[in-house]
Amino acid sequence: MPIVEAVEIKVNIAGDIREALKDLELSGGARRSVWFLDYVHPGGALHPLLTAGVILRVRGDGEDGDSTVKLRPCVRSQLAGAWADEYTDGGSVYRVERDWTGTRRVLAASLVTAVSSTEMARATMSGGDPGEVFDPHQAEFLRTCAHVDVDFSQLVALGPIKATRWKTKVDELKVNAERWRVGPLDFLELSIRVEPDQADPEVRQARFHHGVEALHLHVDQNRKAKTETVLDYLAAAAVDRA
């Protein structure tokens, strides 16, 4: 059946993240590590897969984990074959959704598969095999929809990013909050999800932003996505080590 996209609406918080957490009354939280995988070539592009709109990610909390292949931005015409409609296969989760951050609005498609903590550790260790955490369905998704033939054996694991997650509310809206920390970088992202049968996402976005501002939180107006900022830092550090 045709895919009807949900909308994920995000807000990145600027300023002192510790103060923002206090304003949101957030403490504790669920912790996990996040890694991105890309090529690292001294003298070349820092993260060529990300630049091509392909995101490869693995994350886990020491027990449960998952690997993600995501196309962002993408267009519906890229989603061919089995991925043109709703796709289900075993433990894989396929999502096509609109991703809104301020005025930046893109389509994203992802295929997520569960991985064990052992597989994740082997894939992200120095000299490990990153391909171990991506299954044949994810490789086929890349070949069919991204038109990229990834050599998983040449990938470099970039991380770890220390992530902490919470569930909270802003103006009675259910909000996911996630903090990323790596090196000197510190990000806090708030997001809500609007399903196709819910309110107009434009109205919901305005309400979300108003609720954030009412808490005296400052919205980061930087148009660069946090994933790109983090990979700029991690890939540059990997080039320096090489």
C-alpha positions in Angstrom: 0.0 0.0 0.0 1.2 3.6 -0.6 3.3 5.2 2.1 1.7 8.0 4.0 4.5 9.9 5.8 4.5 11.0 9.4 6.3 14.3 10.3 9.1 14.5 12.8 9.5 18.1 14.0 12.8 19.0 15.6 14.1 21.9 17.6 17.8 22.2 18.5 18.5 24.1 21.7 21.3 26.7 21.8 23.2 28.0 24.8 24.1 26.3 28.1 22.6 22.7 27.7 22.9 22.1 31.5 20.6 25.1 32.1 18.2 24.0 29.4 17.9 20.6 31.1 17.1 22.3 34.4 14.4 24.4 32.7 12.9 21.2 31.2 13.3 19.4 34.6 15.3 16.6 33.0 17.7 14.4 34.9 19.0 10.9 34.8 17.9 9.6 31.4 18.6 6.5 29.3 22.2 6.4 28.0 23.5 4.9 24.9 26.5 5.2 22.5 26.1 6.3 18.9 28.5 5.7 16.0 28.4 6.8 12.4 30.2 4.9 9.6 31.7 6.6 6.6 34.8 6.6 4.5 37.8 8.6 5.7 40.3 9.5 3.1 43.1 12.0 4.0 43.0 14.8 1.5 39.5 13.9 0.3 36.0 14.7 1.4 35.5 14.3 5.1 32.4 12.2 5.0 31.5 11.3 1.3 28.5 9.1 2.2 26.8 11.8 4.3 27.5 14.3 1.6 25.7 12.0 -0.8 22.7 11.8 1.5 23.5 8.4 2.9 23.7 8.0 6.7 25.0 4.8 8.3 24.6 4.6 12.0 24.9 2.0 14.9 23.8 2.7 18.4 23.3 0.7 21.6 23.1 0.8 25.4 25.4 -2.1 26.1 22.7 -4.7 25.8 20.3 -3.8 22.9 21.4 -2.0 19.7 20.4 -1.3 16.2 21.9 -0.4 12.8 20.3 2.1 10.5 20.7 2.9 6.8 19.0 6.2 6.1 18.6 8.4 3.0 18.3 12.0 3.9 17.4 14.0 2.0 15.7 11.8 -0.5 12.8 12.1 -3.0 9.9 9.6 -3.4 11.1 8.6 -6.9 14.3 7.1 -5.3 12.2 4.6 -3.3 11.9 1.8 -5.9 11.2 -1.9 -5.8 10.1 -3.3 -2.4 10.6 0.2 -0.9 8.1 2.0 -3.1 5.3 0.9 -0.7 5.1 -0.3 2.9 7.9 -2.7 3.6 8.1 -5.3 6.3 10.6 -8.0 6.8 11.5 -9.9 10.0 13.1 -7.6 12.5 13.6 -4.7 10.1 11.7 -1.5 10.5 11.2 0.7 7.4 10.2 4.3 7.9 9.5 7.1 5.4 8.9 10.4 7.1 9.2 14.1 6.6 11.9 15.7 8.7 11.2 19.3 9.7 13.7 21.6 11.5 12.6 25.2 11.4 12.1 26.0 7.7 14.3 23.1 6.6 12.0 20.3 5.4 13.3 17.1 3.8 12.1 13.6 3.2 14.0 10.7 4.9 13.8 7.0 4.4 15.4 4.5 6.8 15.7 0.8 7.4 16.6 -0.2 11.0 17.7 -3.7 12.1 18.4 -5.0 15.6 22.0 -5.9 16.4 23.6 -7.5 19.4 26.0 -5.7 21.8 28.7 -8.2 20.7 28.1 -7.3 17.0 28.2 -3.6 17.8 31.4 -3.9 19.8 33.2 -5.8 17.0 31.9 -3.4 14.3 33.1 -0.2 16.1 36.4 -1.4 17.5 39.6 -0.4 15.8 40.2 -2.9 13.0 36.7 -4.3 13.3 34.3 -5.2 10.6 31.6 -2.6 10.3 29.8 -4.7 7.7 28.8 -7.1 10.4 26.0 -4.9 11.7 24.3 -4.3 8.3 22.2 -7.1 6.9 21.5 -8.0 3.2 18.2 -6.1 3.2 20.0 -2.9 4.2 22.6 -3.4 1.5 19.9 -4.0 -1.1 18.0 -0.9 0.1 21.2 1.1 -0.6 21.8 -0.4 -4.0 18.2 0.1 -5.1 17.3 3.5 -3.6 20.5 5.3 -3.0 22.3 4.1 -6.1 25.4 3.7 -4.0 27.4 0.5 -3.8 28.9 0.7 -0.3 32.1 -1.2 0.4 31.4 -2.0 4.1 34.9 -3.3 4.6 36.3 0.2 4.0 34.1 2.0 6.4 35.5 3.7 9.5 33.5 3.9 12.7 33.3 7.5 13.9 32.4 7.9 17.6 31.4 7.2 20.2 28.9 10.0 20.8 27.5 9.9 24.3 23.7 10.1 24.0 21.2 10.6 26.8 17.4 10.3 26.1 14.3 11.4 27.9 10.6 11.6 27.3 8.9 14.8 28.5 6.1 17.2 27.6 6.1 20.8 26.2 2.7 22.5 26.2 1.2 19.0 26.7 2.8 17.7 23.5 4.7 14.4 23.9 8.4 15.3 23.4 11.5 13.1 22.9 14.7 14.9 24.2 18.2 13.7 23.3 21.5 15.1 24.3 24.7 14.3 22.3 28.2 14.9 23.6 31.4 14.3 21.9 34.7 16.3 22.3 33.8 20.0 22.7 30.4 19.5 21.1 27.2 19.4 23.2 23.7 19.3 21.6 20.2 19.0 22.9 17.5 18.2 20.4 13.7 18.2 21.2 11.4 16.4 18.8 7.7 15.6 18.3 6.1 13.2 15.9 2.9 14.0 14.0 1.2 11.0 12.6 -0.8 11.3 9.3 -4.2 11.1 11.1 -3.3 13.8 13.7 -3.3 17.6 13.6 -2.0 19.7 10.8 1.8 19.6 11.2 2.1 23.3 10.5 -0.1 24.0 13.5 1.6 21.5 15.6 5.0 22.9 14.8 3.9 26.5 15.7 2.5 25.2 19.0 5.8 23.3 19.7 7.9 26.3 19.0 5.7 28.5 21.2 6.0 26.0 24.1 9.8 25.9 23.8 10.0 29.7 23.8 7.6 29.9 26.8 10.2 27.8 28.8 12.8 30.5 27.9 14.8 28.1 25.9 16.7 29.4 22.9 16.3 27.8 19.5 19.5 27.3 17.6 19.2 29.0 14.2 22.2 27.3 12.7 21.0 25.6 9.5 23.6 22.9 9.6 22.2 19.6 11.0 23.8 18.3 14.2 24.7 15.0 12.4 26.8 17.0 9.9 28.4 19.1 12.6 29.3 16.0 14.6 30.7 14.1 11.6 32.7 17.2 10.6 34.4 17.0 14.0 34.8 13.2 14.1 36.0 12.7 10.5 38.5 15.5 10.9 39.8 13.8 14.0 40.0 10.5 12.2 42.0 12.1 9.3 44.4 13.6 11.9 45.0 10.2 13.4 45.5 8.7 10.0 
